[in-house]
Amino acid sequence: MKRIVQFVASAVLLTITTAPARGFSITASLAATLRQAWGSGLSLRSQLENESKPELHALSDAAAPSTAHPNRSARLSPAEFAILTFDKQTIEAFGIAWRRSGNGSLPLEGVVLILQMANGGYSGREMGSTNEHKKFTFRWHPATIAIVHTHPNLSDPRPQREDIMIADQRQVPIFTITSRGMHVYDPLTKKISAVMRNLDWLDISNWRKLSARQ
């Protein structure tokens, strides 16, 4: 599985690769030559192919790096706090990402970033489609407080080693959405937890019940 990250000032270009029983992963290298691409608001692939990336609009109103600090209660872990931000729009974004993966049957990855917005709220942004085979390239935004992504039906539904590496590196929880439930790895607790069973994560009423218990 190839793992690519290009550091551009405070931005990161991620290439996610999906494989059976594996998550997605990244490795990092300095890339000063990409600063011009970041300054123009385009990812490396966009600059080379002169094409717009679907996530540019999705990230346009996220908080600036200097103001992106989750207002998380000390008693909540990053994963618990992220769950409290899941609203109707975010659950709908989960559904779009899931459909992009063919409901877990296609070699395509669906990704949703949970972002702190410039207005102080939080929003789940579905990152669109790159039509990449078993991988998904997107630009990291420092306002991200959690990553949600699909796992194929034939893969382990839990976050895998590469997922855990990303969570530990970026200090954000990583959720997996699958036909066998939603799971999360929390970099604070260093634990993988089951969040919901089967496709219960697609139903907003289940999230309301979960938030009420926390």
LUMTORGU-140572 format. One record per residue (C-alpha): x, y, z; residue number from 1; residue in one letter. Coordinates in steps of 0.2 Angstrom, whole numbers, always signed. Each point is the difference from the previous one (the first is absolute). Last residue first. Layout:
BEGIN
node east->X; north->Y; up->Z; k->NUM; r->a
...
END
This chain:
BEGIN
node east->-117; north->+56; up->+136; k->214; r->q
node east->-17; north->-9; up->+0; k->213; r->r
node east->-9; north->+13; up->-10; k->212; r->a
node east->+14; north->+0; up->-13; k->211; r->s
node east->-3; north->-18; up->-3; k->210; r->l
node east->-19; north->+2; up->-2; k->209; r->k
node east->+2; north->+14; up->-12; k->208; r->r
node east->+13; north->-10; up->-10; k->207; r->w
node east->-13; north->-14; up->-2; k->206; r->n
node east->-13; north->+12; up->-6; k->205; r->s
node east->+12; north->+6; up->-14; k->204; r->i
node east->+0; north->-17; up->-8; k->203; r->d
node east->+15; north->-4; up->-11; k->202; r->l
node east->+10; north->-6; up->+15; k->201; r->w
node east->-12; north->-14; up->+3; k->200; r->d
node east->+8; north->-9; up->-15; k->199; r->l
node east->+7; north->-15; up->+9; k->198; r->n
node east->+3; north->+4; up->+18; k->197; r->r
node east->+5; north->+17; up->+7; k->196; r->m
node east->+15; north->+8; up->+9; k->195; r->v
node east->+11; north->-15; up->+2; k->194; r->a
node east->+16; north->+5; up->+9; k->193; r->s
node east->+19; north->+0; up->-5; k->192; r->i
node east->+11; north->+6; up->+14; k->191; r->k
node east->+15; north->+11; up->+2; k->190; r->k
node east->-9; north->+11; up->+12; k->189; r->t
node east->+6; north->+16; up->-7; k->188; r->l
node east->+2; north->-6; up->-18; k->187; r->p
node east->-18; north->-6; up->-1; k->186; r->d
node east->-3; north->-14; up->-12; k->185; r->y
node east->-18; north->-1; up->-6; k->184; r->v
node east->-12; north->-13; up->-6; k->183; r->h
node east->-16; north->+1; up->-10; k->182; r->m
node east->-10; north->-16; up->-4; k->181; r->g
node east->+1; north->-16; up->-10; k->180; r->r
node east->-6; north->+8; up->-17; k->179; r->s
node east->+15; north->+12; up->+3; k->178; r->t
node east->+4; north->+17; up->+6; k->177; r->i
node east->+17; north->+3; up->+7; k->176; r->t
node east->+4; north->+14; up->+12; k->175; r->f
node east->+17; north->+8; up->+3; k->174; r->i
node east->+3; north->+11; up->+16; k->173; r->p
node east->+12; north->+15; up->-2; k->172; r->v
node east->+18; north->+2; up->+6; k->171; r->q
node east->+7; north->+2; up->-17; k->170; r->r
node east->+14; north->-13; up->+2; k->169; r->q
node east->-9; north->-11; up->+12; k->168; r->d
node east->-16; north->+0; up->-10; k->167; r->a
node east->+10; north->-3; up->-16; k->166; r->i
node east->+9; north->-15; up->+7; k->165; r->m
node east->-16; north->-7; up->+7; k->164; r->i
node east->-7; north->+0; up->-18; k->163; r->d
node east->+16; north->-9; up->-6; k->162; r->e
node east->-2; north->-13; up->+13; k->161; r->r
node east->-18; north->-4; up->-3; k->160; r->q
node east->-16; north->+9; up->+5; k->159; r->p
node east->-14; north->-13; up->+3; k->158; r->r
node east->-11; north->-7; up->-14; k->157; r->p
node east->+13; north->-13; up->-5; k->156; r->d
node east->-2; north->-1; up->-19; k->155; r->s
node east->-13; north->-10; up->-11; k->154; r->l
node east->-13; north->+14; up->+1; k->153; r->n
node east->+13; north->+13; up->-5; k->152; r->p
node east->+4; north->+13; up->+13; k->151; r->h
node east->-6; north->+18; up->-1; k->150; r->t
node east->+7; north->+16; up->+7; k->149; r->h
node east->-3; north->+12; up->+15; k->148; r->v
node east->+14; north->+12; up->+5; k->147; r->i
node east->-1; north->+10; up->+16; k->146; r->a
node east->+4; north->+18; up->+6; k->145; r->i
node east->+5; north->+7; up->-16; k->144; r->t
node east->+4; north->+19; up->+0; k->143; r->a
node east->+18; north->-4; up->-5; k->142; r->p
node east->-7; north->-4; up->-18; k->141; r->h
node east->+8; north->-15; up->-8; k->140; r->w
node east->-2; north->+0; up->-19; k->139; r->r
node east->-8; north->-15; up->-8; k->138; r->f
node east->+6; north->-16; up->-10; k->137; r->t
node east->-11; north->-15; up->+1; k->136; r->f
node east->+6; north->-18; up->-4; k->135; r->k
node east->-7; north->-17; up->-5; k->134; r->k
node east->-1; north->+6; up->-18; k->133; r->h
node east->-1; north->+18; up->-1; k->132; r->e
node east->-16; north->+8; up->-7; k->131; r->n
node east->+4; north->+16; up->+10; k->130; r->t
node east->-18; north->+1; up->+8; k->129; r->s
node east->-6; north->+13; up->+12; k->128; r->g
node east->+7; north->+4; up->+17; k->127; r->m
node east->-15; north->-1; up->+11; k->126; r->e
node east->+0; north->+14; up->+13; k->125; r->r
node east->-6; north->-2; up->+17; k->124; r->g
node east->-2; north->+16; up->+9; k->123; r->s
node east->+4; north->+8; up->+17; k->122; r->y
node east->-4; north->+17; up->+6; k->121; r->g
node east->+11; north->+15; up->+5; k->120; r->g
node east->-5; north->+11; up->-15; k->119; r->n
node east->+16; north->-4; up->-9; k->118; r->a
node east->-4; north->-18; up->+1; k->117; r->m
node east->+8; north->-14; up->+10; k->116; r->q
node east->+0; north->-15; up->-12; k->115; r->l
node east->-5; north->-18; up->-1; k->114; r->i
node east->+7; north->-7; up->-16; k->113; r->l
node east->-10; north->-13; up->-9; k->112; r->v
node east->+9; north->-13; up->-12; k->111; r->v
node east->-7; north->-13; up->-12; k->110; r->g
node east->+12; north->-12; up->-8; k->109; r->e
node east->-3; north->-10; up->-16; k->108; r->l
node east->+4; north->-18; up->-4; k->107; r->p
node east->-19; north->-3; up->+0; k->106; r->l
node east->-11; north->-11; up->+12; k->105; r->s
node east->+0; north->+11; up->+15; k->104; r->g
node east->-17; north->+8; up->-3; k->103; r->n
node east->+6; north->+4; up->-18; k->102; r->g
node east->+15; north->+9; up->+8; k->101; r->s
node east->-8; north->+17; up->-6; k->100; r->r
node east->-16; north->-6; up->+9; k->99; r->r
node east->+9; north->-1; up->+16; k->98; r->w
node east->+7; north->+18; up->-2; k->97; r->a
node east->-17; north->+7; up->-4; k->96; r->i
node east->-7; north->-9; up->+15; k->95; r->g
node east->+13; north->+7; up->+12; k->94; r->f
node east->-3; north->+17; up->-7; k->93; r->a
node east->-18; north->-2; up->+4; k->92; r->e
node east->+5; north->-4; up->+18; k->91; r->i
node east->+10; north->+16; up->+0; k->90; r->t
node east->-15; north->+10; up->-6; k->89; r->q
node east->-11; north->-7; up->+14; k->88; r->k
node east->+13; north->+3; up->+14; k->87; r->d
node east->+16; north->-8; up->+6; k->86; r->f
node east->+8; north->+13; up->+11; k->85; r->t
node east->-2; north->-11; up->+16; k->84; r->l
node east->+9; north->-14; up->-9; k->83; r->i
node east->+15; north->+11; up->-2; k->82; r->a
node east->+0; north->+3; up->+19; k->81; r->f
node east->+0; north->-18; up->+4; k->80; r->e
node east->+14; north->-4; up->-13; k->79; r->a
node east->+11; north->+14; up->+7; k->78; r->p
node east->-3; north->-6; up->+18; k->77; r->s
node east->-12; north->+9; up->+11; k->76; r->l
node east->+3; north->+5; up->+18; k->75; r->r
node east->+11; north->+15; up->-4; k->74; r->a
node east->-15; north->+7; up->-11; k->73; r->s
node east->+5; north->+3; up->-18; k->72; r->r
node east->-1; north->+17; up->-8; k->71; r->n
node east->+10; north->-6; up->-15; k->70; r->p
node east->+14; north->+12; up->-5; k->69; r->h
node east->+1; north->+6; up->-18; k->68; r->a
node east->+3; north->+18; up->+2; k->67; r->t
node east->+18; north->+1; up->-6; k->66; r->s
node east->-3; north->-13; up->-14; k->65; r->p
node east->-15; north->+10; up->-7; k->64; r->a
node east->-17; north->-7; up->+3; k->63; r->a
node east->-9; north->-9; up->-13; k->62; r->a
node east->-9; north->+10; up->-13; k->61; r->d
node east->+9; north->-6; up->-16; k->60; r->s
node east->+2; north->-18; up->+5; k->59; r->l
node east->-14; north->-7; up->-9; k->58; r->a
node east->+3; north->+11; up->-15; k->57; r->h
node east->+18; north->-6; up->-2; k->56; r->l
node east->-5; north->-18; up->+4; k->55; r->e
node east->-6; north->-4; up->-18; k->54; r->p
node east->+17; north->+4; up->-8; k->53; r->k
node east->+1; north->+11; up->-14; k->52; r->s
node east->+10; north->-5; up->-16; k->51; r->e
node east->+16; north->+7; up->-7; k->50; r->n
node east->+7; north->-18; up->-1; k->49; r->e
node east->+17; north->+5; up->+9; k->48; r->l
node east->-8; north->+14; up->+11; k->47; r->q
node east->-15; north->-11; up->+5; k->46; r->s
node east->+11; north->-15; up->+4; k->45; r->r
node east->+11; north->+11; up->+11; k->44; r->l
node east->-15; north->+7; up->+9; k->43; r->s
node east->-7; north->+18; up->-4; k->42; r->l
node east->-3; north->+15; up->+11; k->41; r->g
node east->+12; north->+11; up->-10; k->40; r->s
node east->+12; north->+2; up->+15; k->39; r->g
node east->-1; north->-19; up->+3; k->38; r->w
node east->+6; north->-3; up->-18; k->37; r->a
node east->+14; north->+13; up->+2; k->36; r->q
node east->+6; north->-9; up->+16; k->35; r->r
node east->+2; north->-16; up->-10; k->34; r->l
node east->+18; north->+2; up->-3; k->33; r->t
node east->+3; north->+0; up->+19; k->32; r->a
node east->-4; north->-18; up->+1; k->31; r->a
node east->+4; north->-8; up->+16; k->30; r->l
node east->-4; north->-19; up->+1; k->29; r->s
node east->-14; north->-9; up->+9; k->28; r->a
node east->-7; north->-17; up->+1; k->27; r->t
node east->-19; north->-4; up->-1; k->26; r->i
node east->-12; north->-14; up->+3; k->25; r->s
node east->-16; north->-7; up->-5; k->24; r->f
node east->-8; north->-15; up->+8; k->23; r->g
node east->+3; north->-18; up->-3; k->22; r->r
node east->-10; north->-16; up->+0; k->21; r->a
node east->+0; north->+0; up->-19; k->20; r->p
node east->+8; north->+15; up->-7; k->19; r->a
node east->-5; north->+18; up->-1; k->18; r->t
node east->+13; north->+14; up->-4; k->17; r->t
node east->-1; north->+18; up->+7; k->16; r->i
node east->+11; north->+13; up->-8; k->15; r->t
node east->+1; north->+15; up->+11; k->14; r->l
node east->+6; north->+17; up->-5; k->13; r->l
node east->+5; north->+10; up->+16; k->12; r->v
node east->-2; north->+18; up->+4; k->11; r->a
node east->+9; north->+11; up->+13; k->10; r->s
node east->+15; north->+5; up->-12; k->9; r->a
node east->-3; north->-13; up->-13; k->8; r->v
node east->+4; north->-18; up->+6; k->7; r->f
node east->-2; north->-13; up->-13; k->6; r->q
node east->-7; north->-16; up->+7; k->5; r->v
node east->+1; north->-17; up->-9; k->4; r->i
node east->-3; north->-18; up->+5; k->3; r->r
node east->+1; north->-14; up->-12; k->2; r->k
node east->-8; north->-16; up->+5; k->1; r->m
END
